[in-house]
Amino acid sequence: MKKFLAIMIILLLVAAIVVLFLLTGGLGFGKGKNEGSGTDSGTSSSAAVSEASDSESSVESSEESSESSAEESAAETVIEEKTYVDVTVSENSYLYQNNAMDLDALLAELEKLDAGVIVRIGDQNASLKAYEDLTAALGEKNITFEDADA
């Protein structure tokens, strides 16, 4: 009787661990967001993918001839290439291509870039004034920017 009771307790503990394991999604390994702490300050590109809505695709399919296939009436995928440059605000200075510079020099460098380039602004113990000065100046110059941490 004691052996049977011990086996039942062990089986209940194992079952409880399995249920807990299944409910929590495992041990948590491999679920990170891969947020590295590297400081890449060069240019990079990224692909943004967007899908057309079903209503747009149904309008397109009604305008096409009756020979259109089911694949053509499905949502289309549009890939748009974007080019980024990284600027880091560090305390009261600005880092661009591993060079510390003041706001005027940075703006002069950024104005030389193509119109489609997006400036990604990183924050490395930045002062609020320096960050706001940069975003205001980029807005005045009509240079597209975004927060690198977003």
GUGU-364495 format. One record per residue: z, x, y of N, C-alpha, C in turn. Coordinates in pm, whole numbers, padded with zeros to 5 digits. Layout:
<nodes>
NODE    nup  neast nnorth   caup caeast canorth    cup  ceast cnorth
NODE      Z      X      Y      Z      X       Y      Z      X      Y
...
</nodes>
This chain:
<nodes>
NODE    nup  neast nnorth   caup caeast canorth    cup  ceast cnorth
NODE  00000  00081 -00118  00000  00000   00000  00000  00086  00126
NODE  00076  00197  00124  00080  00285   00240 -00055  00352  00262
NODE -00124  00390  00155 -00256  00451   00168 -00355  00352  00228
NODE -00349  00229  00183 -00439  00125   00234 -00415  00103  00383
NODE -00289  00096  00425 -00254  00077   00565 -00300  00197  00649
NODE -00286  00318  00599 -00329  00439   00671 -00481  00440  00686
NODE -00553  00402  00582 -00700  00399   00588 -00746  00293  00688
NODE -00680  00178  00690 -00716  00072   00784 -00693  00116  00929
NODE -00584  00185  00955 -00555  00234   01091 -00660  00335  01133
NODE -00697  00424  01044 -00799  00525   01075 -00933  00457  01102
NODE -00970  00358  01020 -01096  00286   01041 -01095  00210  01173
NODE -00983  00151  01209 -00973  00081   01337 -00985  00178  01455
NODE -00925  00294  01444 -00936  00395   01550 -01081  00443  01566
NODE -01148  00468  01455 -01287  00512   01459 -01374  00402  01520
NODE -01350  00276  01480 -01427  00165   01535 -01403  00152  01685
NODE -01278  00170  01729 -01246  00161   01871 -01316  00272  01949
NODE -01321  00390  01893 -01389  00503   01959 -01539  00477  01969
NODE -01598  00424  01863 -01741  00393   01864 -01772  00287  01969
NODE -01690  00182  01975 -01711  00076   02075 -01696  00133  02216
NODE -01596  00213  02239 -01577  00277   02370 -01695  00367  02405
NODE -01741  00440  02308 -01857  00528   02328 -01980  00448  02368
NODE -02004  00336  02301 -02120  00252   02330 -02107  00182  02466
NODE -01989  00138  02501 -01970  00067   02627 -01980  00160  02748
NODE -01937  00283  02735 -01940  00376   02849 -02070  00453  02858
NODE -02158  00437  02762 -02287  00505   02769 -02283  00648  02722
NODE -02192  00683  02640 -02187  00818   02585 -02083  00904  02654
NODE -02101  01033  02641 -02004  01127   02696 -02035  01165  02840
NODE -02147  01121  02894 -02178  01151   03032 -02265  01274  03051
NODE -02304  01340  02944 -02387  01458   02957 -02530  01417  02987
NODE -02598  01490  03074 -02738  01465   03101 -02764  01349  03194
NODE -02664  01299  03262 -02683  01187   03352 -02678  01230  03498
NODE -02690  01358  03525 -02686  01406   03662 -02812  01373  03737
NODE -02808  01391  03868 -02922  01361   03952 -03004  01485  03982
NODE -02970  01598  03923 -03041  01723   03943 -03048  01758  04091
NODE -02935  01747  04159 -02929  01779   04301 -02889  01926  04314
NODE -02990  02011  04322 -02964  02153   04335 -02915  02188  04473
NODE -02858  02305  04487 -02809  02348   04617 -02898  02456  04675
NODE -03022  02467  04627 -03113  02567   04680 -03155  02535  04821
NODE -03200  02636  04892 -03242  02616   05030 -03387  02657  05043
NODE -03478  02568  05005 -03620  02592   05018 -03661  02558  05160
NODE -03711  02656  05234 -03747  02627   05372 -03897  02637  05393
NODE -03975  02644  05289 -04120  02650   05301 -04177  02510  05299
NODE -04308  02501  05283 -04371  02370   05275 -04379  02327  05130
NODE -04378  02197  05112 -04390  02143   04978 -04464  02011  04988
NODE -04508  01959  04875 -04575  01829   04877 -04514  01742  04771
NODE -04524  01613  04795 -04467  01514   04705 -04560  01396  04701
NODE -04564  01329  04587 -04652  01214   04573 -04570  01088  04583
NODE -04612  00997  04668 -04546  00867   04678 -04635  00766  04611
NODE -04576  00685  04524 -04654  00589   04447 -04614  00450  04492
NODE -04713  00367  04520 -04685  00227   04554 -04781  00139  04478
NODE -04735  00021  04445 -04818 -00072   04370 -04855 -00189  04458
NODE -04978 -00237  04441 -05022 -00355   04516 -04956 -00478  04457
NODE -04928 -00577  04540 -04861 -00697   04491 -04957 -00782  04408
NODE -04900 -00872  04329 -04981 -00957   04242 -05072 -01048  04325
NODE -05023 -01093  04441 -05106 -01182   04521 -05228 -01110  04574
NODE -05214 -00984  04610 -05328 -00908   04658 -05429 -00886  04545
NODE -05380 -00857  04426 -05471 -00832   04316 -05541 -00960  04273
NODE -05472 -01076  04284 -05538 -01201   04248 -05645 -01238  04349
NODE -05625 -01205  04478 -05727 -01229   04579 -05847 -01140  04553
NODE -05821 -01014  04517 -05930 -00923   04487 -06010 -00971  04366
NODE -05939 -01020  04263 -06010 -01061   04142 -06090 -01189  04165
NODE -06045 -01275  04258 -06122 -01396   04285 -06249 -01364  04363
NODE -06249 -01255  04438 -06366 -01216   04514 -06468 -01142  04428
NODE -06424 -01086  04319 -06514 -01012   04231 -06595 -01108  04145
NODE -06696 -01054  04082 -06780 -01137   03994 -06704 -01174  03869
NODE -06759 -01265  03792 -06692 -01315   03672 -06686 -01211  03561
NODE -06753 -01097  03579 -06753 -00993   03477 -06632 -00900  03488
NODE -06544 -00923  03584 -06429 -00834   03601 -06336 -00846  03481
NODE -06282 -00736  03438 -06195 -00734   03321 -06050 -00756  03362
NODE -05963 -00770  03264 -05821 -00791   03291 -05759 -00668  03356
NODE -05813 -00550  03327 -05760 -00428   03384 -05780 -00425  03535
NODE -05891 -00476  03584 -05919 -00473   03726 -05831 -00570  03803
NODE -05784 -00676  03740 -05699 -00772   03809 -05553 -00730  03808
NODE -05518 -00626  03734 -05381 -00576   03732 -05352 -00503  03862
NODE -05226 -00478  03889 -05185 -00409   04011 -05242 -00268  04012
NODE -05288 -00227  04129 -05345 -00094   04144 -05238  00004  04188
NODE -05255  00130  04154 -05163  00235   04194 -05231  00323  04297
NODE -05162  00344  04408 -05215  00427   04516 -05125  00550  04527
NODE -05185  00668  04524 -05110  00792   04537 -05144  00855  04670
NODE -05042  00886  04747 -05061  00944   04879 -04989  01079  04883
NODE -05060  01184  04918 -05001  01316   04927 -04935  01333  05063
NODE -04814  01385  05063 -04742  01413   05187 -04704  01560  05188
NODE -04712  01621  05305 -04673  01760   05320 -04548  01766  05406
NODE -04450  01842  05359 -04322  01853   05428 -04297  01997  05472
NODE -04223  02011  05581 -04164  02139   05619 -04015  02114  05635
NODE -03936  02210  05596 -03791  02195   05599 -03733  02268  05718
NODE -03649  02196  05793 -03574  02253   05905 -03427  02223  05876
NODE -03343  02325  05884 -03201  02307   05860 -03125  02327  05991
NODE -03039  02232  06023 -02953  02245   06140 -02823  02306  06092
NODE -02795  02427  06137 -02676  02500   06096 -02592  02526  06220
NODE -02479  02457  06229 -02392  02460   06346 -02474  02425  06470
NODE -02502  02521  06560 -02578  02491   06681 -02716  02556  06680
NODE -02760  02607  06566 -02892  02670   06561 -02979  02599  06459
NODE -03107  02633  06460 -03205  02569   06374 -03270  02674  06286
NODE -03276  02649  06155 -03335  02742   06061 -03470  02687  06015
NODE -03575  02766  06037 -03710  02729   05996 -03775  02852  05936
NODE -03821  02842  05814 -03881  02953   05739 -03789  03076  05742
NODE -03662  03053  05712 -03558  03156   05704 -03536  03231  05835
NODE -03572  03170  05946 -03549  03230   06078 -03465  03136  06162
NODE -03358  03190  06223 -03277  03111   06315 -03345  03113  06451
NODE -03356  02994  06512 -03422  02987   06643 -03361  02875  06724
NODE -03388  02878  06855 -03340  02770   06940 -03437  02653  06935
NODE -03401  02543  06999 -03477  02420   06990 -03618  02434  07046
NODE -03632  02502  07159 -03764  02516   07220 -03859  02596  07131
NODE -03811  02705  07074 -03895  02786   06986 -03932  02708  06860
NODE -03838  02631  06808 -03866  02550   06690 -03973  02445  06720
NODE -03961  02377  06832 -04060  02277   06869 -04198  02338  06887
NODE -04203  02458  06943 -04332  02527   06960 -04395  02555  06825
NODE -04315  02595  06726 -04367  02622   06592 -04412  02493  06524
NODE -04336  02387  06539 -04369  02261   06473 -04492  02194  06534
NODE -04515  02215  06662 -04633  02157   06726 -04762  02221  06677
NODE -04754  02341  06620 -04871  02410   06567 -04917  02351  06434
NODE -04831  02273  06368 -04862  02218   06237 -04957  02100  06248
NODE -05019  02065  06136 -05108  01949   06130 -05032  01821  06164
NODE -05104  01719  06202 -05042  01593   06244 -04975  01520  06128
NODE -05021  01537  06005 -04966  01464   05891 -04842  01526  05830
NODE -04795  01637  05883 -04681  01706   05826 -04552  01634  05865
NODE -04462  01617  05769 -04334  01552   05792 -04225  01658  05792
NODE -04140  01655  05893 -04029  01750   05904 -03908  01690  05833
NODE -03857  01761  05732 -03734  01720   05663 -03619  01796  05725
NODE -03520  01722  05776 -03408  01783   05846 -03289  01791  05751
NODE -03243  01913  05726 -03125  01934   05644 -03004  01964  05731
NODE -02888  01935  05679 -02763  01951   05754 -02676  02055  05683
NODE -02647  02164  05754 -02561  02269   05699 -02451  02295  05802
NODE -02347  02212  05799 -02238  02218   05897 -02291  02206  06039
NODE -02383  02114  06059 -02447  02098   06189 -02354  02029  06287
NODE -02367  02068  06414 -02297  01993   06517 -02378  01867  06544
NODE -02310  01761  06578 -02376  01634   06602 -02474  01645  06719
NODE -02436  01720  06821 -02522  01736   06938 -02652  01806  06901
NODE -02645  01913  06823 -02765  01986   06783 -02856  01898  06698
NODE -02797  01820  06608 -02876  01732   06522 -02945  01624  06605
NODE -02870  01561  06695 -02927  01456   06779 -03031  01511  06876
NODE -03009  01632  06929 -03109  01694   07017 -03240  01714  06942
NODE -03232  01759  06816 -03353  01782   06738 -03427  01651  06711
NODE -03355  01548  06667 -03422  01422   06636 -03482  01359  06762
NODE -03413  01371  06876 -03466  01317   07001 -03592  01393  07043
NODE -03591  01525  07031 -03706  01606   07070 -03826  01578  06978
NODE -03801  01563  06849 -03910  01531   06757 -03969  01394  06787
NODE -03884  01300  06822 -03931  01168   06858 -04016  01170  06985
NODE -03975  01249  07083 -04052  01261   07208 -04188  01323  07184
NODE -04194  01418  07091 -04320  01488   07062 -04404  01412  06959
NODE -04357  01297  06913 -04425  01216   06810 -04448  01295  06682
NODE -04349  01374  06644 -04351  01447   06518 -04269  01368  06418
NODE -04331  01335  06305 -04264  01255   06203 -04156  01339  06135
NODE -04038  01278  06118 -03928  01349   06053 -03849  01253  05967
NODE -03773  01310  05874 -03683  01233   05791 -03564  01318  05754
NODE -03457  01252  05713 -03335  01320   05673 -03353  01373  05531
NODE -03327  01500  05511 -03347  01562   05379 -03244  01511  05278
NODE -03130  01463  05326 -03025  01416   05236 -03044  01272  05193
NODE -03141  01204  05250 -03162  01061   05217 -03231  01042  05084
</nodes>
